[in-house]
Amino acid sequence: MPITISKIFIRSNLSQISPNQTVLMASSSIIQFLLFSFLVSLPLSIAQASSKPKALILPVNKDATTLQYVTHLNIGTPLAKKDFVVDLGGAHLWMDCDDGSYVSSTFRQSLCGSAPCSVAKATCTGGCVPGHHKSGCSNETCYVLSTNTIQGRLEVGVVSRDIIALQSTDGAKSGSLVSIPDYIFACANAWDLKSLASGAKGMLGLGREQIALPKQLSSSFGGSFRRKFAICLPSDSKSNGVMFFGDSPYVFYPSYNTSKAIDVSSRFKHTKLYINTVFTGSSTVIRGPPSPEYFVRVTSILVNRKPIPINRAFLEFHANGTGGTKISTVEPYIQLESTIYKAVVEAFDEEISVWNVSKVAPVAPFKDCYSLGNMGITGLGISVPDIAFEFENNKNLNWGMYGANTMVEVSRDVVCLAFLDRGEMPLITTPIVIGAHQLQDNLLQFDLHSNRLAFTETLLWEEVECSNFKFDL
């Protein structure tokens, strides 16, 4: 039987009733009084959580320096707004709890054998971990491995709990705050913040694990709160995009009319989400544990609607965790295995030759750059040959990408192909990683119950951007 977070919270408070209070409970009238007093004393957040909203939202903005995507999450008592880098495939929320800015009366560390430790699949070390001393340190606390995916570093995090709050939504605009008590996260060390966007206190994981944000929200509100979420990353660092959790319409307004409402889900295409395994680091066929990251099965790549020659064996999923196509918010640009990258560039150069442009010197981190030449500017970005990813051997099911998502303007006269050479198999494990630049102004919905990805391609077709959502922050 699943354990809801709100039940854990109530039990933990009832366990604090003293023996003297227990004696008083002999009188039924006093029992009623105590229960009434206890319920009244509960934070308003629990009453809000019991309302079971259908959907919640968080803002997300682009950090211009690091190109990371950052969200603002309210946490603690009193609620304080903290910034976190969004990690689509992250296993959980981890944060620095010891910098002095996080002071909360509802913060708790979890003890070995407790329900939060079990849900988190945590382990116990039998001793204190250096650097984790918030609210004391106990050899009975449990720990999980937290990953800084920007730096590629693993860190031991203390399993902790506190209240978080998100805004509700009807799909068209933001609503009131809804709080979730006893949200499970990890307290990790401060030195992991150095690679993150300025002001970020950690990373918010949206992956497949039980204590990642999507599944914890679903567990908190029960079956009425769907196990699905959607992300819409903005292309401009000066405005917010949006992340939706639960089930709702996705209503944006076009840039030319803020009063007009467009439910962009009408543009959705669907493909299967695959559960890949963690790479075992072995050439032998040893199946690793399930990865918290999100994978799809690309079977072909088209440049200007023409398929290019690639080794399709690379794209298959293998038992040791290699293969497949991953979607990532922490990688700034799409990354392709070397032979696939060369095939894309060769086809792209052939198609763009009619634009009367010339290749120029590389501009890091890009290898293939071009003079602007006769390239025009359209509503879909710089006018260049489109690049599409075909799914499941279905020519009618592909994700078309246009100039706004395939090119980067590095100077007034030079643009670069926003694709990176990832290296050769078997030195790399995933031949295609679709990065954040390719996700900008596209709405992607991840349905964890049905294992299905819904995607819109670019919203610019409708003159809509991810920043065109009515937030009341």
C-alpha atoms as one frame of an Amber mdcrd trajectory, in Angstrom:
protein
   0.000   0.000   0.000   1.565   3.341  -1.011   2.401   5.752   1.784   1.272
   9.316   1.170   3.454  12.173   2.312   0.599  13.803   4.261   0.091  10.617
   6.345   3.771  10.541   7.233   3.526  14.159   8.396   0.514  13.541  10.623
   2.026  10.447  12.209   5.256  12.266  12.925   3.344  14.995  14.760   1.155
  12.577  16.725   4.267  10.770  17.894   5.294  13.944  19.712   2.327  13.819
  22.163   3.714  13.485  25.681   2.723  10.811  28.258   0.881  13.503  30.252
  -1.227  14.327  27.217  -1.999  10.623  26.796  -3.448  10.482  30.315  -5.695
  13.424  29.558  -7.133  11.550  26.611  -9.173   9.408  29.016 -11.973  11.931
  28.733 -13.843  11.819  25.407 -14.573  15.546  25.577 -10.887  16.268  26.071
 -10.057  13.920  23.203 -12.335  15.962  20.951 -10.784  19.198  22.168  -7.234
  17.951  21.579  -8.057  16.658  18.134  -9.714  19.943  17.232  -6.743  21.893
  18.564  -4.322  19.672  16.645  -6.184  20.100  13.375  -6.441  23.863  13.796
  -2.721  24.044  14.533  -1.807  22.270  11.288  -0.232  24.620   8.738  -2.641
  26.069   6.195  -0.544  24.264   3.583  -2.010  20.891   4.558  -5.532  22.182
   4.160  -4.519  23.451   0.735  -2.934  20.117  -0.190  -6.137  18.278   0.729
  -7.993  20.321  -1.914  -6.337  18.103  -4.542  -5.625  20.481  -7.398  -5.617
  19.010 -10.888  -2.485  20.825 -11.944   0.413  22.854 -10.540   2.997  25.034
 -12.259   6.494  26.399 -11.784   8.187  29.191 -13.728  11.423  28.419 -15.548
  13.900  30.912 -16.951  17.119  30.705 -18.947  20.368  31.791 -17.302  22.187
  33.815 -19.967  25.670  32.992 -18.625  25.492  29.209 -18.146  22.549  28.472
 -20.515  21.063  26.423 -17.671  17.345  26.517 -16.903  16.384  27.678 -13.432
  13.114  27.465 -11.512  11.982  29.160  -8.313  10.561  26.851  -5.636   9.037
  27.889  -2.302  10.291  25.738   0.564  10.240  25.678   4.382   8.401  27.432
   7.200   8.166  30.313   6.667   8.118  29.705   2.918  11.243  31.029   1.216
  11.847  31.181  -2.532  14.928  29.209  -3.638  16.414  28.832  -7.111  17.194
  25.397  -8.559  18.630  24.261 -11.888  16.078  22.085 -13.683  17.343  18.581
 -14.438  14.832  16.692 -16.578  16.472  13.324 -15.834  17.459  14.076 -12.228
  16.512  11.539  -9.554  15.407  14.051  -6.898  15.699  17.552  -5.516  19.054
  18.195  -3.853  20.141  21.436  -2.238  22.709  23.085  -0.002  21.048  23.204
   3.416  23.940  24.698   5.375  24.653  28.142   3.894  22.662  29.949   6.603
  19.881  31.158   4.293  17.732  28.077   4.827  15.999  28.353   8.206  12.811
  26.335   8.579  10.835  25.112  11.587   9.423  22.199   9.574  12.767  20.826
   8.349  13.388  17.198   9.365  16.096  14.644   8.631  14.908  11.088   8.048
  15.954   8.148  10.198  16.980   4.719   9.008  13.984   2.437   8.663  11.527
   5.319   8.242   9.033   5.546   5.398  10.889   8.435   3.666  14.122   6.416
   3.689  12.284   3.466   2.212  10.597   5.540  -0.506  13.956   7.137  -1.359
  15.658   3.709  -1.531  18.221   5.200   0.835  21.103   3.578   2.696  22.555
   4.110   6.161  26.268   4.634   6.775  26.368   4.168  10.533  28.085   7.532
  10.984  27.880  11.229  10.214  28.810  12.484   6.776  31.192  15.475   6.915
  29.556  18.760   5.964  25.967  17.757   6.803  25.204  19.274  10.179  21.898
  21.092   9.771  19.783  20.454  12.871  22.559  18.273  14.219  24.009  15.064
  12.836  22.930  11.560  13.700  24.388   8.190  12.789  20.780   7.054  12.327
  20.059   9.314   9.332  19.843   7.808   5.836  21.532   8.933   2.631  21.126
   8.884  -1.140  23.557   9.625  -3.942  22.839  13.043  -5.442  24.192  13.831
  -8.898  25.388  17.182 -10.153  24.743  16.415 -13.823  26.337  19.685 -14.928
  29.644  18.638 -13.384  29.189  14.870 -13.624  29.829  14.515  -9.897  28.212
  12.240  -7.307  27.631  13.503  -3.779  26.208  11.865  -0.626  22.976  13.632
   0.351  21.116  13.349   3.658  17.466  12.368   3.129  15.440  15.283   4.495
  11.870  16.583   4.512  10.156  19.957   4.472   7.147  21.789   3.088   7.232
  22.986  -0.517   4.652  25.120  -2.323   3.698  25.478  -5.993   1.087  27.585
  -7.745  -2.092  25.916  -8.948  -3.350  26.428 -12.488  -6.399  25.922 -14.659
  -4.081  25.616 -17.640  -4.577  29.219 -18.749  -3.164  31.207 -15.837  -1.536
  30.727 -12.452  -3.585  30.445  -9.259  -3.079  30.262  -5.502  -0.200  28.526
  -3.750  -0.680  24.869  -2.825   1.663  23.332  -0.252   2.929  19.780   0.047
   4.084  18.773   3.544   7.041  16.493   4.191   8.435  16.688   0.680  11.468
  14.365   0.458  14.760  15.786  -0.823  18.503  15.535  -0.171  20.872  17.935
   1.595  24.189  17.878  -0.304  27.436  19.822   0.037  27.809  23.481  -0.977
  30.831  22.990  -3.259  28.530  21.334  -5.806  26.959  24.758  -6.442  30.017
  26.236  -8.147  29.081  24.839 -11.553  25.454  25.967 -11.294  23.806  29.209
 -12.377  24.409  32.115 -10.017  22.082  31.968  -7.013  21.025  28.351  -7.547
  20.898  26.335  -4.317  20.835  22.925  -5.976  19.071  20.962  -8.723  15.427
  19.980  -9.146  15.072  16.464 -10.557  12.099  15.571 -12.770  13.207  12.002
 -13.504  11.484   8.654 -13.074  12.435   8.057  -9.418   9.821   7.915  -6.647
  11.189  11.023  -4.922  11.543  13.116  -8.084   9.035  15.961  -8.208   6.439
  14.495 -10.648   5.911  11.238  -8.715   5.963  12.888  -5.280   3.233  15.323
  -6.352   1.134  12.464  -7.679   1.608  10.491  -4.435   0.700  13.513  -2.331
  -2.653  14.128  -4.018  -3.628  10.585  -4.940  -5.156   9.222  -8.126  -6.857
  12.477  -9.125  -3.463  14.060  -9.785  -2.155  12.534 -13.003   1.420  11.276
 -13.266   2.337  13.582 -16.093   4.182  16.857 -16.519   5.087  19.237 -19.328
   7.972  21.627 -19.911   8.102  24.732 -22.091  11.579  26.312 -22.095  11.878
  29.990 -23.076  14.424  31.149 -25.639  14.816  34.543 -23.961  16.584  34.944
 -20.617  14.446  37.999 -19.807  11.143  36.136 -19.468   9.744  32.989 -17.859
   8.720  29.748 -19.478   6.553  27.275 -17.588   6.440  23.719 -16.267   3.067
  22.012 -15.698   2.467  19.110 -13.292  -0.717  17.067 -13.379  -3.434  17.278
 -16.023  -4.593  20.559 -17.536  -4.993  22.362 -20.838  -1.916  24.221 -22.072
  -3.234  27.652 -22.917  -0.879  30.328 -24.243  -1.494  33.604 -26.022   0.025
  34.603 -29.369   2.505  37.452 -29.392   0.186  39.618 -31.484  -2.811  39.381
 -29.107  -2.517  38.833 -25.334  -6.299  38.404 -25.080  -6.446  35.457 -27.456
  -6.201  31.954 -25.962  -4.644  28.985 -27.796  -4.568  25.488 -26.296  -1.361
  24.314 -27.958  -1.975  20.660 -27.058  -3.954  20.496 -30.308  -0.538  20.374
 -32.027   0.657  17.316 -30.071   2.330  14.377 -31.762   3.012  11.258 -29.680
   5.772   8.688 -29.404   6.755   6.077 -26.867   9.012   6.854 -23.904  11.549
   4.108 -23.260  13.007   3.060 -19.931  16.715   2.589 -20.503  19.134   1.109
 -17.991  22.077   2.803 -16.317  25.308   2.071 -18.217  27.112  -0.768 -16.464
  30.587   0.245 -17.674  31.165  -3.242 -19.014  31.434  -4.584 -22.547  29.679
  -7.739 -21.389  25.900  -7.814 -21.379  25.073  -6.884 -17.806  21.770  -5.101
 -17.296  22.030  -2.112 -14.955  19.237  -0.561 -12.860  16.567   1.550 -14.618
  17.767   5.046 -15.506  15.751   8.022 -14.190  16.321   9.780 -17.540  13.904
   9.984 -20.483  14.599   8.192 -23.766  12.871   7.933 -27.133  13.609   5.752
 -30.158  14.839   7.752 -33.142  15.123   5.561 -36.233  16.107   8.103 -38.874
  17.300  11.694 -39.345  16.151  13.829 -42.245  17.798  16.984 -43.618  15.486
  19.034 -45.801  13.099  16.040 -45.639  15.721  13.664 -47.063  16.980  10.717
 -44.937  20.715  10.581 -44.294  22.862   7.421 -43.995  23.524   6.507 -40.356
  24.370   3.333 -38.449  20.968   2.442 -37.037  22.480  -0.165 -34.716  23.726
   2.737 -32.594  20.145   3.909 -32.108  18.851   0.619 -30.692  18.641   0.078
 -26.935  21.126  -2.462 -25.590  21.040  -4.433 -22.352  24.140  -2.732 -20.922
  22.519   0.728 -21.134  23.977   1.977 -24.418  21.992   3.264 -27.374  18.756
   5.202 -27.728  18.086   8.937 -27.775  17.992  10.953 -24.556  16.218  14.256
 -23.900  18.109  16.622 -21.596  17.683  20.088 -20.094  21.246  20.247 -18.729
  22.985  19.809 -22.088  22.752  23.185 -23.876  22.817  21.759 -27.420  22.055
  18.536 -29.235  24.953  16.078 -29.245  25.473  13.436 -31.924  27.807  10.458
 -32.173  30.690  11.382 -34.517  29.613   9.421 -37.599  26.030  10.661 -37.226
  27.250  14.221 -36.735  29.374  14.088 -39.900  26.468  12.704 -41.921  24.160
  15.502 -40.718  26.715  18.217 -41.492  27.502  16.811 -44.923  23.814  16.711
 -45.866  23.188  20.156 -44.349  26.100  21.702 -46.285  24.852  20.204 -49.530
  21.341  21.557 -49.002  22.459  25.018 -47.888  24.806  25.486 -50.815  21.939
  27.046 -52.819  21.729  29.807 -50.179  25.015  31.218 -51.514  26.691  31.112
 -48.097  30.217  30.162 -47.212  31.724  28.293 -44.290  33.786  30.309 -41.852
  36.091  29.486 -38.944  34.566  27.506 -36.068  33.322  29.422 -33.033  33.557
  27.335 -29.851  31.792  25.177 -28.909  30.531  24.859 -32.514  32.491  23.241
 -35.343  30.358  24.268 -38.306  29.689  27.961 -38.828  28.495  29.979 -41.821
  28.412  33.519 -43.109  24.885  34.853 -42.935  24.945  35.411 -46.704  21.503
  35.210 -48.256  19.891  33.502 -45.298  16.674  35.267 -44.463  14.842  35.591
 -41.153  11.398  34.013 -40.842   8.939  33.476 -38.029  10.698  30.155 -37.414
  14.142  31.728 -37.060  16.999  31.860 -39.562  15.969  30.399 -42.917  17.971
  27.170 -43.310  17.215  23.561 -44.309  15.077  21.905 -41.657  16.323  18.885
 -39.699  13.879  16.242 -38.480  14.075  13.211 -36.188  11.884  10.311 -37.245
  10.432   7.984 -34.613   9.575   4.275 -34.741  10.167   3.940 -38.500   7.103
   6.113 -39.101   7.601   8.756 -41.783   4.497  10.570 -40.560   5.849  10.809
 -37.019   8.819  13.120 -36.865  10.021  16.090 -34.866  10.878  18.862 -37.314
  13.384  21.490 -36.189  13.847  24.835 -37.882  16.296  27.721 -37.693  15.245
  28.886 -34.230  16.229  25.492 -32.810  19.026  24.431 -35.158  21.120  27.597
 -35.473  22.868  30.012 -33.105  23.707  33.565 -34.092  27.246  34.124 -32.756
  27.813  37.536 -34.357  26.138  39.970 -36.691  27.342  38.090 -39.774  27.979
  34.535 -38.545  25.640  31.716 -37.541  26.573  28.221 -36.372  24.850  24.851
 -36.501  23.737  24.251 -32.903  24.827  20.590 -32.931  27.890  19.198 -31.172
  30.117  16.209 -31.964  29.708  13.817 -29.023  32.494  11.388 -29.914  32.486
   7.872 -31.231  30.834   4.703 -30.011  31.726   2.785 -27.852  33.483   5.630
 -25.992  30.106   7.270 -25.516  26.973   5.503 -24.317  24.147   7.540 -25.893
  24.499   8.398 -29.610  21.914  11.221 -29.606  21.191  13.663 -26.777  18.563
  16.291 -27.610  19.608  19.413 -25.705  17.875  22.475 -24.269  18.340  24.717
 -27.318  16.313  22.251 -29.356  13.556  22.244 -26.702  13.108  26.021 -26.592
   9.605  27.201 -27.541   8.493  23.579 -27.902   6.002  22.077 -25.438   6.861
  18.539 -24.306   4.562  16.445 -22.147   5.900  13.392 -20.290   3.163  10.923
 -19.364   4.685   8.583 -16.772   1.581   6.410 -16.518   1.360   5.675 -20.251
   5.113   5.972 -20.970   4.364   8.432 -23.746   5.950  11.662 -24.950   3.761
  14.319 -26.530   5.499  17.149 -28.374   4.351  20.137 -30.411   7.397  20.883
 -32.570   7.975  24.634 -32.439   5.154  26.814 -31.087   6.382  29.583 -33.370
   4.058  28.180 -36.032   1.248  29.729 -33.948   3.307  32.863 -33.169   3.466
  31.552 -29.591   6.513  31.426 -27.342   6.956  29.552 -24.082   7.046  32.920
 -22.306   3.462  33.614 -23.482   1.781  32.131 -20.407  -0.057  34.315 -17.886
   1.930  34.074 -14.665   0.993  35.944 -11.520   4.291  35.756  -9.593
